[in-house]
Amino acid sequence: MAESNLFYKFLAWREKNIKPKHFILVVSFLVGVCTAAAAIVLKHTIHFIQHALTGHLPGSGASYLFLIYPVIGIFLAGLFVRYVVRDDISHGVTKILYAISQRKSRIKAHNTWSSLVASSVTIGFGGSVGAEAPIVLTGAAIGSNLGRLFRLEQRTLMLLVGCGAAGAVAGIFKAPIAGLVFVIEVLMLDLTMTSVLPLLISSVTAATVSYIFTGTEAMFRFTQTETFQMERIPYVLLLGIFCGLVAFYFTRTMGKVEGWFRTLNTWWKKFILGAVMLSVLIFLLPPLYGEGYDTIENLLGSRHNEILNNSFFYELKDRYWGILVFLFLILLAKVFASSATNGGGGCGGIFAPSLFLGCIAGFIFAHTSNYFEITTYLPEENFALLGMAGVMAGVMHAPLTGVFLIAELTGGYDLFLPLMIVSIGSYITIIMFEPHSIYSMRLAQKGELLTHHKDKAVLTLLSADSMLEKDFQTVRPDMTLGDMVKVIARCGRNAFPVLDEKGGLLGVVMLDNIRNIMFRPELYNRFRVAKFMVSPQAVIKINMPMEQIMRIFDDTKAWNLPVIDAQGRYIGFLSKSKIFNYYREVLVDTFSEE
């Protein structure tokens, strides 16, 4: 109790002595420290589990342990989520987008730790997903809950969610610029003078803490053996298109496979399907085990023969086409392994799978070209690096994130121009087929996605529930005109919904339509409501996205429209003028600069 009182005194002192815009900088620093600590703990836990399980395995031949480990991992993670967390913690970045769009940037407190535990077990035991999306959700949850702890307003909460996400990316990848760009591109927060500094502070702080505890070297060791030659630009453009097609395949296939899992109505059915798919794929193609970062290091370090270790294809490691066929099979199978991991009960993201696929796609492109001698020699390590940026840019619809993340991950700043070319080429290719990223497509289909378009963003933040007007007097179709006049006398509205016995909306009585007869008493018993009621110009369903609701208002030119629930029962009216008032309030509170 004493500690609580002391904290409240601190809050009161802070409100009097520290301006909000200055206090945000302090909180953003705390967010950076906390997210970096979480990233370090997650990374070391995963590596500890992986080393304990696989450190003793021989380099040649297939290992039957790959049939068992991943199943144990998704089983334990599934039990943890089902019986301890009791909440859905998958699709971390999608959850952040949903929190920003629909939950006023409020993320549940358990997300500050639950994703760490579940993803550590999932990936440590070989689940074919990445740790980055769980740590991004963790960072965003840290930012949201710190903001709520200090009683900060919604606009600041949104910024702190972005700070947490930026710090998480910067902390786990040691890539501060990529953390900032990720928030702008993927979470779609507007970059203003009041937001850029807190985001930078969180990113730089998280990266610095990671440097202190894990060293300053880049995450992947890459040495450019030869400078980039301008005559290779056409092949970089082709690689960008290829990466865009790979990203499109990954996005669409993952959506379909996840749909298969959603049709299963019990957790055990999902687990069994996921376990069988995952264990068989990893057993046949061992590089699918875990995040796949060992495979990336081998391809970037000219050790591609080592990728066939622990597989049935080991005898083909010295054959040119052996490695190519093996990698192509992995390219096709990775999306099924990742979907099976999450669908079967595990927890992980698609950061690492997109980097993994990109590296393989770039290597396959250069390796095939060099075999046929289509052009001058293409450095396979360089193109593997470029492919990482290309597929990531395509999957996330974030070309700048792809460029800066790969440059910071590998230290390949000398390849900045081709990185930009391949990222842009991949992004342009995929948006021709898929307008939304793998993170946002689920929310976009429901109309719950916040975008950079401020008009649409504000409409997304509005909900019909909060603006519903319920003070309209309802009438029945069998009421007489005299009864109707009595209702009008005690109500200040000019529209009266007509309902049946079950509350279903039958029509509307408009005051203007009966004004010529309502003052004629001789007609009071002659006419009934069913005679002069009219159909509404349109009917709004309570779960409609606000953008669709405004489109209905524009099409009908109406100022008031009735609202029904999913069963067709009347629940109130929506007013265009009230929506405009709420729109102005949200626009000022959420997007205006101080």
Secondary structure, 3 states (H helix, E strand, C coil): CHHHHHHHHHHHHHHHHCCHHHHHHHHHHHHHHHHHHHHHHHHHHHHHHHHHHHCCCCCCCCCHHHHCHHHHHHHHHHHHHHHHHCCCCCCHHHHHHHHHHHCCCCCCHHHHCHHHHHHHHHHHCCCCCECHHHHHHHHHHHHHHHHHHCCCCHHHHHHHHHHHHHHHHHHHHCCHHHHHHHHHHCCCCCCCHHHHHHHHHHHHHHHHHHHHHHCCCCCCCCCCCCCCCHHHHHHHHHHHHHHHHHHHHHHHHHHHHHHHHHHCCCHHHHHHHHHHHHHHHHHHCHHHCCCCHHHHHHHHCCCHHHHHCCCCCHHHCCCHHHHHHHHHHHHHHHHHHHHHHHHCCCCCECHHHHHHHHHHHHHHHHHHHHHHCCCCCCCHHHHHHHHHHHHHHHHHCCHHHHHHHHHHHHCCHHHHHHHHHHHHHHHHHHHCCCCCCCCCHHHHHHCCCCCCCHHHHHHHHCCHHHHCECCCCCECCCCEHHHHHHHHHCCCCCEEEEECCCCEEEEEEEHHHHCCCCCCHHHCCCCEHHHHCECCCCCEECCCCHHHHHHHHHHHCCCEEEEECCCCEEEEEEEHHHHHHHHHHHHHHHHCCC
